[in-house]
Amino acid sequence: MSGSDDARAPERLDLFLAGSLFFDIVFTDLRGVPRPGTEVMANGMGSLPGGVANLAVAAARLGLVTGLAAGFGDDAYGHWNWAMLGDQEGIDLARSRIVEGWHSSVTVSLNQAGDRSMITHADPMPLGVADLIGAELPDSRAFFVDLGEAGHRAADAGSGAAPWWRPALSGDTLVFADLGWDDSGTWDEGTLALLDGCHAFLPNHVEAMAYTRTDTPEAAVRRLADRVPLAVVTMGGAGAIAIDQSTGEEARVPSLPVPVLDATGAGDVFAAAMIAGTLREWPLVDRLNFATLCSGLAVQHFGGSLGSPGWGELADWRAAALARAEHDEAAHEIAARFDFIDRALQRGAPAARRARATLEYDRRR
C-alpha cells in the first residue's frame, strides 16, 4: 500500500468522508441506442473521478476543507484520480491509499434523452475503510456517511460491528447521512437505527417514503425528523422539503428550472451544498435554495464531480440572474429568492471553478 509524501492533513477539516472511488467515463448526446454489432457516436465525452469523489469535489469547490479516505487503483486511472483530487481540487488525501496490485473500478455512463445507462467493472478492495482511516478519526467539523455501506459491512462482519464514524457521535462533529437505493426491495426500516446520533439525513422522496412506510414526502420528512435534528427530503423536479429541529425551522423550496444534460451526482452536489450552508449557520430556507441552485447548475453539465459548480460559477449565475431580472418578472422572483448569494460573495467566497472535461493535453504542442 502506498500514499503520497505530499499528503498533509490540515489542523481541522470542514468535511471528511470515506467510500468507494471510481474512474468514470461519460458519453453524452448519443445519436442512437447502442445495439449488438453497431457503433454509436457521441457528441460529448468526459473523464473524471466518480463515486465518493462526486461529493468530495462538490464540497471542496464550495470552499469546504475536505478530506477523503478511499482506495485508489495502482494503474493509470488511479494515479490520474489521485492527481485530479489532490492537486487540482485540493482535497486532503492523508487517509487515502494507492493500493498496490489493485486496479481502479471503472464506470462507463451513456447519457441519452435525459436518462443514462451505466456499465461498471470493479473488484473488491483488499482493505476496508477502517484500515484507511486508522485508529484515530480525523478532526473534522462534519462527516458524511453512507448508511447502506455501513449496514452491509456490519452485516458481513456478523458481529454487529459499529460503523467507522460511531466514536464521533460523542463529540461536536456533525454527522450527515444518506441511504441509497435498496435493490432488494425490502426497505428495512430497522436500517434507520443507524441514524441514532446523526445530525442530518438526506434521502430522496422515493427512498424516504419507502423506509418510513409513508405515502407523501411531507409525511416522510416528519417521520424522519423524529430521528434526526435535520431531516431533508429531495423531490427531483418538485424541489426539496426539510425540518430542522435544532433551529425550529421548516422550509420547502421549488427546484430551479434548468435544462438537464446529465443528472449524475446531482444528489451529491445537493448534499455538499446543504453541509456547507449548515456549517455556515445559514437559515434553513437559504440552505435548501443553495442546494437546489448548486445541483441545478451541476445537471447542465455532464459528470458528477466534473459538473459541480464552484463559487466562480455561482457568481456568474448571480450576475446573469440579476441582468435578466431587470426585464422579466419571473426572473426577478428567482433573483430575489437567491439574494443571500450576494452576502456570501461579499464575505469573500473562494473563486473555485469547474475542472477540464477530460485528460489534460500539452498546450505547448
Secondary structure, 3 states (H helix, E strand, C coil): CECCCCCCCCCCEEEEEECCEEEEEEEEEECCCCCCCCCCCEEEEEEEEEECHHHHHHHHHCCCCEEEECEEECCHHHHHHHHHHHHHCCCECCCCEEECCCCCEEEEEEEECCEEEEEEECCCCCCCHHHHHCCCCCCEEEEEEEHHHHHHHHHHHCCCCCCCCHHHHHCCCEEEEECCCCCCCCCCHHHHHHHCCCCEECCEHHHHHHHHCCCCHHHHHHHHHCCCCEEEEECHHHCEEEEECCCCEEEEECCCCCCCCCCCCHHHHHHHHHHHHHHCCCCHHHHHHHHHHHHHHHCCCCCHHHHCCCHHHHHHHHHHHHHHHCCCHHHHHHHHHCCHHHHHHHCCCCCCCCCCCCCCCCCCC
